[in-house]
């Protein structure tokens, strides 16, 4: 088995610490394998090498004389020490992934007989809270389209429906004209997995859609126009890419500095409903989430908003008191 210097060339000062001799041969062989057989990128190989050396140094400190002696509790002890040293969850997950790949490789080579990493739970990534607009920002955003033009009418209707009904960008692009009943105030949506759901269409969205149907869409119709509700200049159904471009552009015009995206309108829909007291299960149904846990992330947005409000305005929340 080759040494690490045969695996990949480094610049001066790039090499991590050396592993204990009892662990070095297997690490070197594994690094050669992921480079030559798996074709992983150099940066990934460097990261895995550093992670495995760090792990082997810890295992050596625990009194182990090689990978053959490693067990579940030893890896857990190592990960626990990293957690206590405030390593990010993403770093812990990558380090555990490196060890798991090494173990699977060593089993394939006949060096190990069992995978002692199988029962280890991957560090749980904290789900990032969704970006959403404040109600004031959303009102500014919706007022930007020029209702004196067909495209402005289209864009106002597009945004009002996305925000008013919580639609995904793919759903709004594929929405047929016959799926929206503005008189009854609902739309039939075919979401992920072709699952149908009925969503409400509010008064503002309904008015914007009527305005678009009478003074916008007729000007965009071409010979090749299909059944899509929202049309491009060429008379075809509007694309997801164009919706992204429009949201970004109108956000800029509205003076919104947040990284706004079409999904941000959907996030805002859910967050504003919960802020108003809507039931999580009802919001789940309107969003078309199969699991209520996916919807509950929006409750965390509201909790954090309330904590911020408390910290900013409660007279006893200031750290300077006392």
C-alpha positions in Angstrom: 0.0 0.0 0.0 1.4 3.4 -1.0 2.1 6.3 1.3 0.0 9.5 1.4 2.6 11.3 -0.7 1.9 8.9 -3.5 -1.8 9.6 -3.4 -1.9 13.3 -4.0 0.5 16.2 -4.3 0.2 19.0 -1.8 1.6 22.5 -1.6 4.0 23.4 1.2 2.2 23.6 4.5 -1.0 21.9 3.3 -0.5 18.4 4.9 -2.5 17.7 8.0 -1.0 16.0 11.1 0.4 12.5 10.6 -1.8 9.6 11.7 -0.5 7.1 14.3 1.6 4.4 12.7 -1.0 1.7 13.6 -3.7 3.5 11.5 -1.6 4.9 8.6 -1.5 2.0 6.1 -5.3 1.7 5.9 -5.8 5.5 5.6 -3.2 5.7 2.8 -4.8 2.8 0.9 -8.3 4.3 1.3 -7.1 7.8 0.1 -5.6 6.1 -3.0 -8.8 4.3 -3.6 -11.1 7.3 -3.5 -8.8 9.2 -5.8 -8.0 6.5 -8.3 -11.2 4.5 -8.3 -13.9 6.9 -7.1 -12.4 10.0 -8.7 -13.2 12.3 -5.9 -12.1 15.9 -6.0 -8.7 16.9 -4.4 -10.4 19.2 -1.8 -12.7 16.3 -0.8 -9.7 13.9 -0.5 -7.8 16.5 1.7 -10.9 16.9 3.9 -11.3 13.2 4.3 -7.7 12.7 5.1 -7.7 15.4 7.8 -10.9 13.9 9.3 -9.5 10.3 9.4 -6.2 11.5 10.9 -8.1 13.4 13.5 -10.2 10.3 14.2 -7.2 8.0 14.4 -5.4 10.3 16.8 -8.4 10.3 19.1 -8.7 6.5 18.9 -5.0 6.2 19.7 -5.5 8.4 22.7 -8.3 6.0 23.8 -5.7 3.2 23.7 -6.6 1.6 20.4 -3.8 0.0 18.3 -5.5 0.1 14.8 -8.8 0.2 13.0 -9.4 -3.5 13.8 -10.0 -2.6 17.5 -12.4 0.3 16.8 -16.0 -0.1 18.0 -19.1 2.0 18.1 -18.4 3.4 21.5 -14.9 4.6 20.4 -16.3 6.6 17.4 -19.1 8.0 19.7 -16.5 9.1 22.2 -14.6 10.9 19.4 -17.8 12.6 18.0 -18.8 13.6 21.5 -15.4 15.3 22.1 -15.9 17.3 18.8 -19.4 18.3 19.9 -18.1 19.6 23.2 -15.5 21.6 21.3 -18.4 23.3 19.4 -17.8 21.8 15.9 -20.6 22.7 13.4 -23.1 19.9 12.7 -22.1 20.0 9.0 -18.5 19.3 10.0 -19.5 16.4 12.3 -21.6 14.9 9.5 -18.7 15.1 7.0 -16.3 13.6 9.5 -18.6 10.7 10.3 -19.2 10.2 6.5 -15.4 9.9 6.0 -15.2 7.2 8.7 -18.1 5.3 7.3 -16.6 5.3 3.8 -13.3 4.1 5.2 -15.0 1.3 7.2 -17.0 0.1 4.1 -13.7 0.1 2.1 -11.9 -1.9 4.7 -14.8 -4.4 4.8 -14.6 -4.8 1.1 -10.9 -5.4 1.3 -11.4 -8.1 4.0 -9.6 -6.1 6.7 -12.8 -5.7 8.8 -15.7 -8.0 9.2 -18.4 -5.8 10.5 -19.5 -2.2 10.1 -19.4 -0.7 13.6 -20.7 2.7 12.2 -24.1 1.4 11.2 -25.8 2.2 14.5 -24.4 5.7 14.7 -27.0 8.4 14.1 -25.8 11.1 11.7 -25.6 14.5 13.4 -28.9 16.3 12.8 -28.6 19.3 10.6 -30.6 22.3 11.9 -33.2 23.0 9.3 -32.6 26.6 8.1 -35.5 28.9 8.7 -37.1 30.0 5.5 -36.6 33.5 4.2 -39.9 35.4 4.1 -41.0 39.0 3.7 -42.7 41.1 6.3 -46.3 42.0 5.6 -45.2 45.6 4.8 -42.5 44.3 2.4 -45.0 42.1 0.7 -47.5 44.9 0.2 -44.7 47.0 -1.4 -43.7 44.1 -3.6 -47.2 43.5 -4.9 -47.7 47.2 -5.8 -44.7 47.3 -8.1 -46.2 45.8 -11.3 -47.5 48.4 -13.8 -51.2 47.7 -14.2 -51.3 49.8 -17.3 -49.6 47.1 -19.4 -50.6 43.5 -20.2 -47.3 42.2 -18.6 -47.9 44.3 -15.5 -51.4 42.8 -15.2 -49.9 39.3 -15.6 -47.2 39.9 -13.0 -49.6 41.3 -10.4 -51.9 38.3 -10.9 -49.0 35.9 -10.8 -47.6 37.3 -7.5 -51.0 37.7 -5.9 -51.9 34.1 -6.6 -48.5 32.7 -5.5 -48.6 34.6 -2.2 -52.3 34.4 -1.7 -52.5 30.6 -2.2 -49.0 29.5 -1.3 -48.2 27.9 -4.7 -44.9 26.4 -5.8 -43.3 27.9 -8.8 -43.8 24.7 -10.8 -47.5 24.7 -9.9 -48.0 28.3 -11.0 -46.3 27.7 -14.3 -48.3 24.6 -15.1 -51.6 26.0 -13.8 -54.3 25.7 -16.6 -56.7 28.5 -17.0 -59.7 26.3 -16.2 -58.3 25.3 -12.8 -59.0 28.7 -11.3 -62.5 29.7 -10.3 -62.3 33.3 -9.2 -66.1 33.5 -8.7 -66.1 30.7 -6.2 -62.7 31.7 -4.8 -60.7 28.5 -5.2 -58.2 26.8 -7.5 -57.4 23.1 -8.2 -53.7 22.4 -8.0 -51.8 19.3 -9.0 -48.7 19.3 -6.8 -45.9 16.9 -6.2 -46.7 13.3 -7.1 -49.7 14.6 -9.1 -51.7 14.9 -5.9 -54.7 17.2 -6.3 -55.5 19.8 -3.7 -57.9 22.7 -3.5 -56.6 26.1 -2.4 -58.4 29.3 -1.6 -58.1 32.3 -4.0 -58.5 35.4 -1.9 -60.3 38.6 -3.0 -57.1 40.5 -4.0 -55.8 37.6 -6.0 -59.2 37.1 -7.6 -59.4 40.8 -8.7 -55.9 40.7 -10.1 -56.7 37.5 -12.1 -59.9 39.0 -13.5 -58.0 42.1 -14.5 -55.3 39.9 -16.2 -57.9 37.7 -18.0 -59.7 40.8 -19.4 -56.8 43.2 -20.1 -53.6 41.1 -20.1 -53.8 37.5 -21.3 -55.7 38.3 -24.5 -52.8 40.5 -25.6 -50.3 37.7 -25.1 -52.2 34.9 -26.9 -50.5 33.6 -30.0 -51.2 30.8 -32.5 -49.3 28.3 -30.4 -50.9 29.3 -27.1 -52.0 26.4 -24.9 -54.2 26.2 -21.8 -51.7 27.7 -19.3 -53.1 30.6 -17.3 -49.9 32.6 -17.2 -48.3 33.3 -20.6 -44.9 34.7 -21.7 -44.5 37.4 -24.4 -44.3 34.6 -27.0 -47.7 33.2 -26.0 -46.4 30.1 -24.3 -46.7 29.1 -20.7 -44.4 31.2 -18.5 -41.2 29.3 -17.4 -39.9 28.8 -13.9 -36.7 30.6 -14.9 -38.7 33.6 -15.9 -40.7 33.6 -12.7 -37.4 33.6 -10.8 -36.2 36.6 -12.9 -39.4 38.5 -12.3 -39.4 37.9 -8.5 -35.8 39.1 -8.3 -36.4 42.2 -10.4 -39.6 43.3 -8.7 -38.0 42.7 -5.3 -35.2 45.0 -6.4 -37.6 47.6 -7.6 -39.5 47.4 -4.2 -36.3 48.1 -2.4 -36.2 44.7 -0.7 -32.7 43.7 0.2 -33.5 40.1 1.2 -32.5 37.2 -1.1 -36.0 36.9 -2.5 -37.1 33.9 -4.5 -40.4 32.4 -5.7 -40.3 30.1 -2.8 -40.0 33.1 -0.6 -43.5 34.1 -1.5 -44.7 30.6 -0.5 -42.8 30.9 2.8 -44.4 34.3 3.4 -47.9 32.9 2.7 -47.4 30.2 5.4 -45.7 32.4 8.0 -48.3 35.2 7.7 -51.1 32.7 8.1 -49.6 31.3 11.2 -48.9 34.8 12.5 -52.7 35.5 12.1 -53.6 32.4 14.1 -54.2 29.8 11.4 -54.1 26.1 12.4 -50.9 24.3 11.4 -52.9 21.4 9.9 -54.9 23.8 7.7 -51.7 25.4 6.5 -50.2 22.0 5.8 -53.2 21.1 3.6 -53.0 24.4 1.7 -49.3 23.9 1.1 -49.7 20.3 0.0 -47.2 19.0 2.5 -47.4 15.2 3.1 -45.9 15.5 6.6 -47.0 18.1 9.1 -43.4 18.3 10.3 -42.5 20.1 7.1 -45.1 22.7 7.8 -44.1 23.1 11.5 -40.8 24.8 10.5 -42.9 27.9 9.9 -44.0 27.9 13.5 -40.4 28.3 14.4 -40.2 31.4 12.2 -43.0 32.9 14.3 -41.4 31.8 17.6 -38.2 33.5 16.6 -40.1 36.7 15.6 -41.8 36.8 19.0 -38.5 36.3 20.8 -37.0 39.1 18.8 -40.0 41.3 19.7 -39.6 40.4 23.4 -35.9 41.1 23.4 -36.4 44.5 21.6 -39.3 45.9 23.6 -39.8 44.2 26.9 -38.5 46.5 29.7 -36.9 43.6 31.6 -35.3 42.0 28.5 -32.4 44.4 28.2 -29.0 42.9 29.2 -28.0 46.3 30.6 -30.5 46.2 33.4 -29.5 45.4 36.9 
